């Protein structure tokens, strides 16, 4: 049984490539009066998941710098139980102009974040939703000035994004002007929408650090619970996105990791849990394959065959073209000497994935039953 489990693991892993092709699209923006390039990363299985399958959207600024990092992170996180995601990264034309909400002599062209946000909400998001299978759940991520823009977008239109990841945001801009937006009305709207907000900071000093800590205090003093802050003292302004973006994604989508206590509850509770998670994220409501795989084989290890059968039958019903549950059920029923049920499952897996183990078992069953 252990060798069969290892084969199943390799099958499951083999379907999960880390890297997918990058697509570049060009939009002619009426709001910005210029062409903008957007880098698109789709789940590796996008073409095979079916026309009804949708994926949460991750939108990032500084696309030319951070697309590969974030897109690769989504693939790695999927292997650890997080959802498949669509990544859209906006390539800069004039960064200081687009990501700052007010003018400062520090950057002569600054102060057009309002127009940039209008481009995002009125042009880019509708385009992505019309051309790709984008779910309703959206996350905005940004670093430095991009982090400033992410917090500005949150304070301007709370209802647009469900997740915000701001890495070392430049809250110091124009004498910490963004903090003036932390009003009672904003906090009321925040509590209604309840977006998950993640803020990370590297080993910043001076005004950069003070600005981020002011933002942290604003969320904490308001009592807002869907807020997470992590400090990375060994990472610089340049290197901190590598860790913080990863942790930010994990925080926004942490609901996909099944709480440990569910392992002690009846399996139907796990089914209901993922039904709720899927509905919230506008995503697949099925129990992830890895959860089913682990729960089923753990039951086999305890020789709790009724639960193992329940789990793998559910696995088979919800993922009918995956060979793993047919192999497991064939083995379980064979060991229980329920040979007809064993053959029914092996026959199905023989059509999908005729391994040496399945061929040998089919020959044994032929001798037993015929």
C-alpha positions as CSV (number, residue, x, y, z in Angstrom):
1,X,0.0,0.0,0.0
2,X,2.9,2.4,0.8
3,X,4.3,2.1,-2.7
4,X,0.9,2.8,-4.2
5,X,0.6,5.9,-2.0
6,X,4.0,7.1,-3.2
7,X,2.9,6.6,-6.8
8,X,-0.3,8.6,-6.1
9,X,1.8,11.5,-4.5
10,X,4.0,11.6,-7.6
11,X,0.9,11.7,-9.9
12,X,-0.5,14.6,-7.8
13,X,2.7,16.5,-7.9
14,X,3.3,15.8,-11.5
15,X,0.3,17.8,-12.5
16,X,1.5,20.9,-10.7
17,X,4.1,22.8,-12.8
18,X,5.7,25.8,-11.1
19,X,5.9,28.0,-14.1
20,X,3.4,29.0,-16.8
21,X,3.8,31.2,-19.8
22,X,3.5,34.9,-19.4
23,X,1.1,36.8,-21.6
24,X,1.4,40.5,-22.4
25,X,-1.7,42.5,-23.3
26,X,-1.9,46.2,-24.3
27,X,-4.8,48.4,-23.3
28,X,-5.4,51.9,-24.7
29,X,-6.5,53.8,-21.7
30,X,-9.0,56.7,-22.1
31,X,-8.4,57.7,-18.6
32,X,-4.7,57.9,-18.7
33,X,-4.5,58.8,-22.4
34,X,-1.8,56.3,-23.1
35,X,-1.2,52.6,-23.8
36,X,-0.6,50.3,-20.8
37,X,0.9,46.9,-20.8
38,X,-0.4,44.2,-18.5
39,X,1.4,40.9,-17.8
40,X,-1.0,38.0,-17.3
41,X,-0.3,34.7,-15.5
42,X,-2.9,32.0,-15.6
43,X,-3.1,28.7,-13.6
44,X,-1.3,25.9,-15.5
45,X,-4.6,24.0,-15.7
46,X,-6.6,27.0,-17.0
47,X,-7.4,25.5,-20.3
48,X,-8.5,22.2,-18.8
49,X,-10.5,23.2,-15.7
50,X,-13.7,23.8,-17.6
51,X,-15.6,27.0,-18.7
52,X,-17.3,27.4,-15.3
53,X,-14.1,27.5,-13.3
54,X,-13.1,30.9,-12.0
55,X,-10.1,32.0,-10.0
56,X,-9.4,34.9,-7.6
57,X,-7.5,37.8,-9.1
58,X,-4.2,39.1,-7.8
59,X,-3.4,42.6,-9.2
60,X,0.1,44.0,-8.7
61,X,1.9,47.2,-9.4
62,X,5.5,47.5,-10.7
63,X,4.7,44.5,-13.0
64,X,8.0,44.5,-14.8
65,X,9.8,43.9,-11.5
66,X,7.5,41.7,-9.5
67,X,5.4,39.7,-11.9
68,X,7.7,36.6,-12.0
69,X,8.1,36.7,-8.2
70,X,4.3,36.8,-7.5
71,X,3.3,34.5,-10.3
72,X,5.9,31.9,-9.2
73,X,4.7,32.3,-5.6
74,X,1.1,31.5,-6.5
75,X,2.3,28.2,-8.1
76,X,4.3,27.2,-5.1
77,X,1.5,28.1,-2.7
78,X,-1.0,26.0,-4.8
79,X,1.2,23.0,-4.0
80,X,0.6,23.6,-0.3
81,X,-3.1,23.8,-0.4
82,X,-3.8,27.4,-1.5
83,X,-6.1,28.2,-4.5
84,X,-5.2,28.6,-8.1
85,X,-4.9,32.3,-8.9
86,X,-4.9,34.7,-11.9
87,X,-2.1,37.3,-11.7
88,X,-2.3,40.6,-13.5
89,X,0.7,42.9,-13.2
90,X,0.7,46.5,-14.5
91,X,3.9,47.6,-16.2
92,X,5.0,51.2,-15.3
93,X,5.2,54.1,-17.7
94,X,5.6,56.9,-15.2
95,X,5.7,55.3,-11.7
96,X,6.0,58.4,-9.5
97,X,3.0,60.0,-11.3
98,X,0.6,57.0,-11.1
99,X,1.3,55.7,-7.6
100,X,1.2,59.0,-5.6
101,X,-2.1,60.6,-4.6
102,X,-0.8,64.2,-4.2
103,X,1.9,66.4,-5.7
104,X,5.3,66.8,-4.2
105,X,8.5,68.4,-5.4
106,X,10.2,65.1,-4.6
107,X,8.7,63.8,-7.9
108,X,7.7,66.7,-10.2
109,X,5.1,64.6,-12.1
110,X,3.5,63.1,-8.9
111,X,-0.1,63.2,-7.8
112,X,-2.2,61.2,-10.3
113,X,-3.1,58.1,-8.3
114,X,-6.7,59.1,-8.5
115,X,-6.7,58.8,-12.3
116,X,-4.6,55.6,-12.1
117,X,-7.2,54.1,-9.7
118,X,-9.9,55.0,-12.1
119,X,-8.0,53.2,-14.9
120,X,-7.8,50.2,-12.7
121,X,-11.5,50.1,-11.6
122,X,-13.2,51.4,-14.7
123,X,-11.0,49.9,-17.5
124,X,-8.6,47.2,-16.3
125,X,-10.8,45.2,-14.0
126,X,-13.8,45.1,-16.5
127,X,-11.4,44.1,-19.2
128,X,-10.0,41.2,-17.2
129,X,-13.4,40.1,-16.1
130,X,-14.6,40.0,-19.7
131,X,-11.6,38.2,-21.1
132,X,-10.6,35.8,-18.4
133,X,-12.5,33.6,-15.9
134,X,-11.9,36.0,-13.0
135,X,-13.7,35.4,-9.7
136,X,-15.2,38.2,-7.6
137,X,-12.5,38.0,-5.1
138,X,-9.7,40.6,-5.8
139,X,-6.3,41.3,-4.1
140,X,-4.2,44.3,-4.7
141,X,-0.4,44.1,-4.0
142,X,2.2,46.8,-4.0
143,X,5.7,47.6,-2.8
144,X,7.1,51.0,-1.8
145,X,5.2,53.6,-3.8
146,X,3.1,50.6,-5.0
147,X,2.3,49.9,-1.3
148,X,1.3,53.5,-0.9
149,X,-1.1,53.2,-3.9
150,X,-2.5,50.0,-2.4
151,X,-3.4,51.7,0.9
152,X,-4.7,54.7,-1.0
153,X,-6.9,52.5,-3.1
154,X,-8.2,50.8,0.1
155,X,-9.0,54.2,1.7
156,X,-10.6,55.5,-1.5
157,X,-12.8,52.6,-2.5
158,X,-13.0,50.0,0.2
159,X,-15.5,47.9,-1.7
160,X,-13.2,47.2,-4.6
161,X,-10.6,44.9,-3.1
162,X,-11.0,41.9,-0.7
163,X,-7.3,41.7,0.1
164,X,-4.5,44.3,0.3
165,X,-0.8,43.5,0.6
166,X,1.3,46.6,1.1
167,X,5.1,46.0,1.5
168,X,7.1,48.9,3.0
169,X,4.4,51.4,1.7
170,X,5.7,54.9,1.4
171,X,3.3,56.3,4.0
172,X,5.7,59.2,4.7
173,X,4.6,60.7,1.4
174,X,3.7,64.4,1.8
175,X,4.1,64.5,5.6
176,X,2.1,61.2,6.1
177,X,-0.9,62.6,4.2
178,X,-2.4,59.2,3.8
179,X,-3.1,58.8,7.5
180,X,-5.6,61.7,7.2
181,X,-7.8,59.2,5.4
182,X,-8.0,57.0,8.5
183,X,-11.3,58.6,9.6
184,X,-14.2,57.2,11.5
185,X,-16.2,56.9,8.2
186,X,-13.3,54.9,6.7
187,X,-13.2,52.6,9.7
188,X,-16.9,52.0,9.5
189,X,-16.7,51.1,5.8
190,X,-13.7,48.9,6.5
191,X,-15.7,46.9,9.1
192,X,-18.5,46.4,6.6
193,X,-16.3,45.1,3.8
194,X,-13.7,43.3,6.0
195,X,-10.9,43.1,3.5
196,X,-7.8,41.3,4.7
197,X,-4.9,43.7,5.0
198,X,-1.3,42.6,5.2
199,X,1.6,45.1,5.8
200,X,5.2,44.1,5.8
201,X,8.4,46.1,6.3
202,X,12.1,45.5,5.9
203,X,14.9,47.1,7.9
204,X,13.8,50.6,7.1
205,X,14.8,53.5,9.2
206,X,13.8,57.2,9.6
207,X,10.6,58.5,8.1
208,X,10.0,55.4,6.0
209,X,9.8,53.3,9.1
210,X,7.8,55.9,11.0
211,X,5.2,56.0,8.2
212,X,4.7,52.2,8.2
213,X,4.5,52.1,12.0
214,X,1.9,54.9,11.9
215,X,-0.2,52.8,9.5
216,X,0.2,49.8,11.8
217,X,-1.0,51.8,14.8
218,X,-3.9,53.1,12.8
219,X,-5.2,49.6,12.2
220,X,-4.4,48.3,15.6
221,X,-5.9,51.2,17.6
222,X,-9.1,50.9,15.6
223,X,-9.4,47.3,16.7
224,X,-9.6,46.1,13.1
225,X,-9.1,42.3,13.3
226,X,-8.4,41.4,9.7
227,X,-5.0,43.0,9.8
228,X,-1.5,41.4,9.9
229,X,1.9,43.0,10.3
230,X,5.3,41.3,9.8
231,X,8.7,42.9,10.2
232,X,11.7,41.5,8.3
233,X,14.7,42.9,10.1
234,X,17.3,41.1,7.9
235,X,15.8,42.3,4.6
236,X,16.4,45.6,2.9
237,X,13.9,47.7,1.0
238,X,14.8,45.9,-2.2
239,X,14.8,42.3,-0.9
240,X,11.8,42.4,1.4
241,X,9.2,41.8,-1.3
242,X,10.5,38.2,-1.8
243,X,9.3,37.3,1.6
244,X,6.5,39.7,2.3
245,X,4.6,39.0,-0.9
246,X,4.7,35.3,-0.1
247,X,3.5,35.9,3.4
248,X,0.8,38.4,2.2
249,X,-0.7,35.9,-0.1
250,X,-0.7,33.2,2.6
251,X,-2.5,35.6,4.9
252,X,-5.2,36.7,2.4
253,X,-5.9,33.1,1.4
254,X,-5.3,31.4,4.8
255,X,-8.9,30.1,4.9
256,X,-7.9,27.4,2.3
257,X,-5.8,25.7,5.0
258,X,-8.1,23.4,6.9
259,X,-8.0,24.1,10.7
260,X,-6.4,21.1,12.5
261,X,-9.4,20.4,14.6
262,X,-11.4,19.3,11.5
263,X,-9.2,16.2,11.3
264,X,-10.9,15.0,14.5
265,X,-14.4,15.8,13.3
266,X,-16.6,13.7,10.9
267,X,-15.7,14.1,7.3
268,X,-18.9,15.9,6.4
269,X,-17.7,18.9,8.5
270,X,-14.7,19.2,6.1
271,X,-17.0,19.1,3.1
272,X,-19.1,21.9,4.6
273,X,-16.0,24.0,5.5
274,X,-14.8,24.1,1.9
275,X,-18.3,24.8,0.6
276,X,-18.2,27.9,2.7
277,X,-14.7,28.9,1.7
278,X,-15.4,28.4,-2.0
279,X,-18.6,30.5,-1.8
280,X,-16.7,33.4,-0.1
281,X,-13.9,33.4,-2.6
282,X,-16.2,32.7,-5.6
283,X,-14.1,29.6,-6.2
284,X,-14.2,25.8,-6.4
285,X,-16.3,24.6,-3.5
286,X,-14.9,21.1,-3.6
287,X,-12.6,19.7,-0.9
288,X,-9.0,20.0,-2.3
289,X,-7.5,16.8,-3.6
290,X,-4.6,16.9,-1.1
291,X,-7.0,17.1,1.9
292,X,-8.9,14.1,0.5
293,X,-5.7,12.2,-0.2
294,X,-4.3,12.7,3.2
295,X,-7.5,12.1,5.1
296,X,-8.2,8.9,3.1
297,X,-4.7,7.4,3.6
298,X,-4.6,8.4,7.2
299,X,-7.8,6.4,7.7
300,X,-6.3,3.5,5.9
301,X,-3.3,3.7,8.2
302,X,-5.6,3.5,11.2
303,X,-7.5,0.6,9.5
304,X,-10.6,2.8,9.7
305,X,-11.9,1.4,6.4
306,X,-15.4,2.8,6.7
307,X,-14.0,6.4,6.8
308,X,-11.4,5.6,4.1
309,X,-14.2,4.4,1.8
310,X,-16.3,7.5,2.6
311,X,-13.5,9.8,1.8
312,X,-12.3,8.1,-1.4
313,X,-15.9,7.6,-2.7
314,X,-16.3,11.4,-2.2
315,X,-13.0,11.9,-3.9
316,X,-14.1,9.8,-6.8
317,X,-17.5,11.6,-7.1
318,X,-16.0,15.1,-7.0
319,X,-12.9,14.4,-9.2
320,X,-14.0,11.6,-11.5
321,X,-11.0,11.8,-13.8
322,X,-8.4,11.6,-11.1
323,X,-7.0,8.0,-10.8
324,X,-6.0,8.2,-7.1
325,X,-9.4,7.3,-5.5
326,X,-10.0,4.4,-7.8
327,X,-6.7,2.9,-6.9
328,X,-7.3,3.4,-3.2
329,X,-10.8,2.0,-3.3
330,X,-9.6,-1.0,-5.4
331,X,-7.0,-1.7,-2.8
332,X,-9.3,-1.3,0.1
333,X,-12.0,-3.6,-1.3
334,X,-9.4,-6.1,-2.4
335,X,-8.1,-6.3,1.2
336,X,-11.6,-6.6,2.5
337,X,-12.2,-9.4,0.0
338,X,-15.0,-7.5,-1.7
339,X,-13.7,-8.5,-5.1
340,X,-16.5,-7.3,-7.3
341,X,-16.2,-3.7,-5.9
342,X,-12.5,-3.9,-6.2
343,X,-12.7,-4.8,-9.8
344,X,-15.2,-2.1,-10.6
345,X,-12.7,0.5,-9.4
346,X,-9.6,-1.1,-10.9
347,X,-11.4,-1.3,-14.3
348,X,-11.9,2.5,-14.2
349,X,-8.3,3.2,-13.2
350,X,-7.1,0.7,-15.9
351,X,-8.7,3.0,-18.5
352,X,-7.1,6.1,-17.0
353,X,-3.7,5.0,-15.8
354,X,-2.8,1.3,-16.4
355,X,0.1,0.9,-14.0
356,X,1.9,-2.4,-13.3
357,X,0.1,-2.7,-9.9
358,X,-3.3,-2.3,-11.6
359,X,-2.5,-4.9,-14.3
360,X,-1.3,-7.4,-11.7
361,X,-4.4,-6.9,-9.6
362,X,-6.7,-7.2,-12.6
363,X,-5.1,-10.6,-13.3
364,X,-5.5,-11.7,-9.7
365,X,-9.2,-10.7,-9.8
366,X,-9.8,-12.5,-13.0
367,X,-8.5,-15.7,-11.4
368,X,-10.6,-15.1,-8.2
369,X,-13.9,-14.2,-9.9
370,X,-13.8,-16.2,-13.1
